[in-house]
């Protein structure tokens, strides 16, 4: 079938290094002409490559070749910038919002508090090599971190917890599932609504066994490769 042949042709160029990570593909019209096909058939091929993590689409900008994904271990307690740096990548974060809010039912359940209990909510957009790859929402128990907003909450909460409060992560419970980017989350990641995504939910405990925070991470699915090592 033609869409499979187009998919294989693009795949071969990516695997051969002829199309490097971050490379922008020609406009759909030109690409369809080069394959002597319709844009409908071309989009079917591109959508399959996107599902495989080989390509990604930016809203109103077109299609790009996906860079090498970040190896992501949900049990790894080192901060995001350190994890990226260890893999030769450049990371930065942008604060979207920080406020005290009544805990939603979901946040209350994760933090094991009563609904409407006041908690910190911090929303950040994280970049990998200048590409927005994940929106992270943290819900945090204020009782463990008084005056948290007076400290650095943009780059690494892990570092702030340790340096300002003497608190370190000792245990993490996590869940990972596939999902889709919608509405504002998609907008922040320069994606169209419905773009495939990876959802990571983490609940974190300190060295005394106290449940201190949780984070909800919406990743562009091609940007990370989930990897963990179990010792038996």
Secondary structure, 3 states (H helix, E strand, C coil): CHHHHHHHHHHHHHHCCCCCCCCECCCHHHHHHHCCCCHHHHHHHHHHHHHCCCEEEECCCEEEECCCCEEECCCCCCCHHHHHHHCCCCEEEEEEEEEEEECCHHHHHHHCCCCCCEEEEEEEEEEECCEEEEEEEEEECHHHCCCHHHCCCCCCHHHHHHHHHCCCEEEEEEEEEEEECCHHHHHHCCCCCCCEEEEEEEEEEECCCCEEEEEEEEEEHHHEEECCCCCC
